[in-house]
Amino acid sequence: MHSRNTAFLRTSLIALGLFGTFAAHADDLNTPAKREIAMELVSSAENTSLDWRAQYAYIEDIKDGRGYTAGLVGFTSADDDMLALVTLYDTAEPGNVLSKYIPALTFLSKHNSGSHQGLDPTFKKDWITAAADPVFQAAQDQTLNEQYFNPALSQATTDGLGILGQFIYYDAYVMHGPGNGTHSFGGIRKAALANAKTPAQGGDETTYLNAFLDARRALMLKEPDHKDNVDRIDTEQRAFLKAGNLNLDTPLRWTVNEGDFSIP
Protein backbone atom coordinates (compact mmCIF):
# COMPACT_ATOMS: atom_id res chain seq x y z
CA MET A 1 0.00 0.00 0.00
CA HIS A 2 1.39 3.43 -0.95
CA SER A 3 1.87 6.06 1.72
CA ARG A 4 -0.27 9.19 1.65
CA ASN A 5 2.74 11.24 0.44
CA THR A 6 3.47 8.81 -2.39
CA ALA A 7 -0.17 8.77 -3.46
CA PHE A 8 -0.17 12.57 -3.46
CA LEU A 9 3.01 12.59 -5.57
CA ARG A 10 1.45 10.17 -8.07
CA THR A 11 -1.62 12.41 -8.42
CA SER A 12 0.51 15.54 -8.72
CA LEU A 13 2.78 13.94 -11.29
CA ILE A 14 -0.14 12.96 -13.49
CA ALA A 15 -1.54 16.49 -13.25
CA LEU A 16 1.83 18.03 -14.13
CA GLY A 17 2.34 15.58 -16.96
CA LEU A 18 -0.99 16.46 -18.47
CA PHE A 19 -0.78 20.20 -18.07
CA GLY A 20 2.95 21.00 -18.04
CA THR A 21 4.87 23.30 -15.72
CA PHE A 22 5.47 26.34 -17.94
CA ALA A 23 2.70 28.93 -17.70
CA ALA A 24 0.86 29.15 -21.01
CA HIS A 25 0.22 32.49 -22.68
CA ALA A 26 -2.01 33.20 -25.65
CA ASP A 27 1.00 33.69 -27.90
CA ASP A 28 3.23 30.75 -27.00
CA LEU A 29 3.77 27.10 -27.79
CA ASN A 30 2.45 25.87 -24.45
CA THR A 31 -1.19 26.59 -25.22
CA PRO A 32 -2.94 23.21 -25.65
CA ALA A 33 -3.60 23.55 -29.38
CA LYS A 34 -0.08 24.72 -30.24
CA ARG A 35 1.57 22.15 -27.98
CA GLU A 36 -0.41 19.42 -29.74
CA ILE A 37 0.91 20.71 -33.07
CA ALA A 38 4.47 20.67 -31.72
CA MET A 39 4.13 17.10 -30.49
CA GLU A 40 2.73 15.94 -33.83
CA LEU A 41 5.46 17.71 -35.80
CA VAL A 42 8.23 16.13 -33.73
CA SER A 43 6.57 12.71 -33.93
CA SER A 44 6.33 12.94 -37.72
CA ALA A 45 10.08 13.56 -37.93
CA GLU A 46 11.11 11.08 -35.25
CA ASN A 47 8.60 8.28 -35.83
CA THR A 48 6.93 8.99 -39.21
CA SER A 49 3.60 9.26 -37.43
CA LEU A 50 1.42 12.00 -35.98
CA ASP A 51 0.35 9.68 -33.15
CA TRP A 52 2.82 10.92 -30.56
CA ARG A 53 0.96 9.24 -27.70
CA ALA A 54 1.83 5.84 -29.17
CA GLN A 55 5.50 6.65 -28.56
CA TYR A 56 5.32 6.19 -24.78
CA ALA A 57 5.97 2.49 -25.51
CA TYR A 58 8.60 2.98 -28.22
CA ILE A 59 11.99 1.42 -27.48
CA GLU A 60 14.86 0.18 -29.62
CA ASP A 61 18.62 0.38 -30.00
CA ILE A 62 19.11 2.47 -33.13
CA LYS A 63 22.86 1.73 -33.13
CA ASP A 64 23.96 5.31 -32.49
CA GLY A 65 26.13 4.46 -29.50
CA ARG A 66 23.55 5.68 -26.98
CA GLY A 67 22.11 2.33 -26.02
CA TYR A 68 18.34 2.11 -25.91
CA THR A 69 16.34 5.00 -27.33
CA ALA A 70 12.83 5.09 -25.93
CA GLY A 71 9.71 7.07 -25.19
CA LEU A 72 8.23 10.34 -26.37
CA VAL A 73 11.42 12.13 -27.41
CA GLY A 74 13.96 9.33 -27.48
CA PHE A 75 15.27 9.20 -23.92
CA THR A 76 18.53 7.23 -24.05
CA SER A 77 20.11 4.77 -21.64
CA ALA A 78 23.59 6.24 -22.19
CA ASP A 79 22.48 9.70 -21.09
CA ASP A 80 20.94 11.09 -17.93
CA ASP A 81 17.46 11.77 -19.30
CA MET A 82 16.35 8.13 -19.17
CA LEU A 83 17.84 7.78 -15.69
CA ALA A 84 16.00 10.92 -14.56
CA LEU A 85 12.76 9.57 -16.02
CA VAL A 86 12.97 6.14 -14.41
CA THR A 87 14.03 7.68 -11.09
CA LEU A 88 11.04 10.04 -11.20
CA TYR A 89 8.75 7.10 -11.94
CA ASP A 90 10.22 5.16 -9.01
CA THR A 91 9.68 8.14 -6.70
CA ALA A 92 6.02 8.33 -7.69
CA GLU A 93 5.46 4.57 -7.78
CA PRO A 94 8.14 2.73 -5.76
CA GLY A 95 8.93 -0.81 -6.80
CA ASN A 96 7.49 -0.46 -10.29
CA VAL A 97 8.54 -2.72 -13.14
CA LEU A 98 11.45 -0.42 -14.10
CA SER A 99 12.77 0.35 -10.60
CA LYS A 100 15.21 -2.55 -10.66
CA TYR A 101 17.08 -0.99 -13.59
CA ILE A 102 18.06 2.22 -11.77
CA PRO A 103 21.52 0.91 -10.73
CA ALA A 104 22.29 -0.16 -14.30
CA LEU A 105 21.04 3.13 -15.77
CA THR A 106 23.09 5.04 -13.20
CA PHE A 107 26.23 3.18 -14.28
CA LEU A 108 25.52 3.55 -18.00
CA SER A 109 24.74 7.25 -17.67
CA LYS A 110 27.86 7.90 -15.60
CA HIS A 111 30.05 6.28 -18.27
CA ASN A 112 27.98 7.53 -21.24
CA SER A 113 27.86 3.90 -22.34
CA GLY A 114 25.73 2.41 -25.09
CA SER A 115 26.05 -1.04 -23.51
CA HIS A 116 22.97 -3.04 -22.51
CA GLN A 117 24.74 -4.25 -19.37
CA GLY A 118 22.24 -4.73 -16.57
CA LEU A 119 19.29 -4.12 -18.90
CA ASP A 120 18.98 -7.15 -21.13
CA PRO A 121 17.14 -9.39 -21.64
CA THR A 122 14.00 -7.94 -20.01
CA PHE A 123 14.29 -4.15 -20.21
CA LYS A 124 12.45 -3.71 -23.51
CA LYS A 125 9.53 -5.86 -22.39
CA ASP A 126 9.32 -4.08 -19.04
CA TRP A 127 9.45 -0.64 -20.69
CA ILE A 128 6.49 -1.56 -22.88
CA THR A 129 4.62 -2.83 -19.82
CA ALA A 130 5.33 0.40 -17.93
CA ALA A 131 4.16 2.49 -20.87
CA ALA A 132 0.57 1.42 -20.19
CA ASP A 133 0.76 2.98 -16.71
CA PRO A 134 -0.60 6.57 -16.59
CA VAL A 135 1.97 7.38 -13.90
CA PHE A 136 4.83 6.42 -16.22
CA GLN A 137 3.25 8.36 -19.07
CA ALA A 138 3.04 11.40 -16.80
CA ALA A 139 6.67 10.90 -15.77
CA GLN A 140 7.65 10.95 -19.45
CA ASP A 141 5.64 14.15 -19.95
CA GLN A 142 7.29 15.75 -16.94
CA THR A 143 10.83 14.77 -17.94
CA LEU A 144 10.18 16.08 -21.45
CA ASN A 145 8.95 19.36 -19.95
CA GLU A 146 11.87 19.79 -17.58
CA GLN A 147 14.72 18.81 -19.89
CA TYR A 148 13.49 19.90 -23.32
CA PHE A 149 10.22 21.78 -23.72
CA ASN A 150 10.46 24.32 -20.90
CA PRO A 151 14.13 25.29 -21.48
CA ALA A 152 13.48 25.69 -25.22
CA LEU A 153 10.40 27.82 -24.64
CA SER A 154 12.17 29.93 -22.03
CA GLN A 155 15.12 30.68 -24.32
CA ALA A 156 12.85 31.37 -27.28
CA THR A 157 10.80 33.80 -25.20
CA THR A 158 13.98 35.54 -24.05
CA ASP A 159 15.06 35.83 -27.68
CA GLY A 160 11.73 37.38 -28.65
CA LEU A 161 10.60 34.54 -30.90
CA GLY A 162 7.04 33.73 -31.88
CA ILE A 163 5.43 30.31 -31.92
CA LEU A 164 7.25 28.95 -34.98
CA GLY A 165 10.57 30.04 -33.51
CA GLN A 166 9.65 28.43 -30.20
CA PHE A 167 8.97 25.18 -32.02
CA ILE A 168 12.22 25.42 -33.99
CA TYR A 169 14.10 25.74 -30.69
CA TYR A 170 12.17 22.83 -29.15
CA ASP A 171 12.86 20.52 -32.07
CA ALA A 172 16.56 21.38 -31.85
CA TYR A 173 16.54 20.65 -28.11
CA VAL A 174 14.96 17.25 -28.75
CA MET A 175 17.57 16.20 -31.30
CA HIS A 176 20.73 17.88 -30.01
CA GLY A 177 20.10 18.27 -26.30
CA PRO A 178 20.91 21.15 -23.95
CA GLY A 179 24.36 22.57 -23.33
CA ASN A 180 26.79 24.95 -24.99
CA GLY A 181 28.96 22.50 -26.93
CA THR A 182 29.28 22.67 -30.70
CA HIS A 183 26.86 19.77 -31.19
CA SER A 184 24.27 20.99 -28.67
CA PHE A 185 21.43 23.50 -28.82
CA GLY A 186 23.64 26.20 -27.32
CA GLY A 187 26.29 25.66 -29.97
CA ILE A 188 23.73 25.98 -32.76
CA ARG A 189 22.34 29.18 -31.26
CA LYS A 190 25.86 30.60 -30.90
CA ALA A 191 26.57 29.88 -34.57
CA ALA A 192 23.30 31.56 -35.57
CA LEU A 193 24.09 34.63 -33.47
CA ALA A 194 27.34 35.04 -35.36
CA ASN A 195 25.26 35.79 -38.46
CA ALA A 196 22.05 37.42 -37.23
CA LYS A 197 20.50 39.19 -34.26
CA THR A 198 17.51 37.84 -32.38
CA PRO A 199 14.33 39.93 -32.34
CA ALA A 200 15.11 40.76 -28.70
CA GLN A 201 18.40 42.27 -29.94
CA GLY A 202 16.59 44.29 -32.59
CA GLY A 203 16.97 41.78 -35.41
CA ASP A 204 14.45 40.52 -37.93
CA GLU A 205 12.76 37.31 -36.78
CA THR A 206 12.72 35.58 -40.17
CA THR A 207 16.36 36.46 -40.83
CA TYR A 208 17.40 35.12 -37.45
CA LEU A 209 15.40 31.89 -37.79
CA ASN A 210 16.93 31.27 -41.21
CA ALA A 211 20.38 31.71 -39.64
CA PHE A 212 19.47 29.26 -36.88
CA LEU A 213 18.19 26.68 -39.37
CA ASP A 214 21.29 27.17 -41.53
CA ALA A 215 23.54 26.53 -38.53
CA ARG A 216 21.58 23.47 -37.46
CA ARG A 217 21.45 22.02 -40.96
CA ALA A 218 25.21 22.43 -41.40
CA LEU A 219 25.78 20.61 -38.11
CA MET A 220 23.38 17.78 -38.97
CA LEU A 221 25.14 17.15 -42.27
CA LYS A 222 28.33 16.47 -40.31
CA GLU A 223 26.64 13.98 -37.97
CA PRO A 224 26.18 10.41 -39.27
CA ASP A 225 23.10 9.90 -37.09
CA HIS A 226 21.37 13.06 -38.32
CA LYS A 227 22.55 13.79 -41.86
CA ASP A 228 19.65 11.89 -43.42
CA ASN A 229 17.05 13.77 -41.38
CA VAL A 230 17.57 17.31 -42.68
CA ASP A 231 14.15 17.15 -44.31
CA ARG A 232 12.69 18.15 -40.93
CA ILE A 233 14.35 21.49 -41.71
CA ASP A 234 14.09 21.67 -45.51
CA THR A 235 10.52 20.56 -46.11
CA GLU A 236 9.00 21.19 -42.69
CA GLN A 237 10.34 24.09 -40.61
CA ARG A 238 11.82 26.05 -43.52
CA ALA A 239 8.61 25.58 -45.48
CA PHE A 240 6.59 27.18 -42.68
CA LEU A 241 9.13 29.99 -42.43
CA LYS A 242 9.09 30.68 -46.18
CA ALA A 243 5.30 30.85 -46.03
CA GLY A 244 5.56 33.51 -43.31
CA ASN A 245 3.66 31.30 -40.87
CA LEU A 246 5.41 32.57 -37.74
CA ASN A 247 2.38 31.67 -35.63
CA LEU A 248 2.17 28.02 -36.78
CA ASP A 249 -1.41 28.58 -37.84
CA THR A 250 -3.31 25.65 -39.30
CA PRO A 251 -3.82 24.16 -41.79
CA LEU A 252 -0.26 22.87 -41.99
CA ARG A 253 1.20 20.64 -44.68
CA TRP A 254 4.74 19.28 -44.79
CA THR A 255 6.89 16.39 -45.97
CA VAL A 256 9.31 14.42 -43.82
CA ASN A 257 10.78 10.90 -44.02
CA GLU A 258 9.38 10.65 -47.57
CA GLY A 259 5.86 11.02 -46.20
CA ASP A 260 3.30 13.78 -46.60
CA PHE A 261 1.61 15.04 -43.44
CA SER A 262 -1.05 17.58 -42.62
CA ILE A 263 -2.88 19.12 -39.68
CA PRO A 264 -6.23 20.61 -40.70
VENCORFEN-V15775 format. One line per field, one symbol per residue. phi: phi as a letter, one per 40 degrees, with the letter a starting at -180 (. if undefined). psi: psi as a letter, one per 40 degrees, with the letter a starting at -180 (. if undefined). burial: 1 if it has 16 or more other ideal C-beta (glycine too) atoms within 10 Angstrom, else 0. Layout:
phi = ???
psi = ???
burial = ???
This chain:
phi = .cccccccccccccccccbgbbdcbcbbcccdcccccdccccccccbfaccccccdccaaccgbgbgcbagdbgdbccbcccccccccccccadgccbdccddccccccdbfbcccdgbcbbcdcccccccccdccccccdccddccbcccccccccccgcccccccdcccccccbgchbcdcbdcccccccccbaccdccgcccccccccccccccccdccbdcbccbcccccbbcccccccgccbfcccbbabafgbcbabc
psi = hiidddddddddddddddeiehhiidfieeidddddddddddddddefiegddeedehhihefeeeahhiadffiieeieddddddddddddgifieedeedddddddddefheiehedieeddddddddeehdddddddddddddecddddddddddefiadddddddddddddeiiieideiddddddddeeeiiiddeeihddddddddddddddddeehdeedefededdecddddddefgeefiiihhihiffihiih.
burial = 000000001100110110010100000111000110111111111110010100111110100001111111111111111111111111011001111010011001100001010110001101100110101111111111111111111011101111111111111111111000000111111011100111100010110111111111101100000100011110111101100001010001010110001000
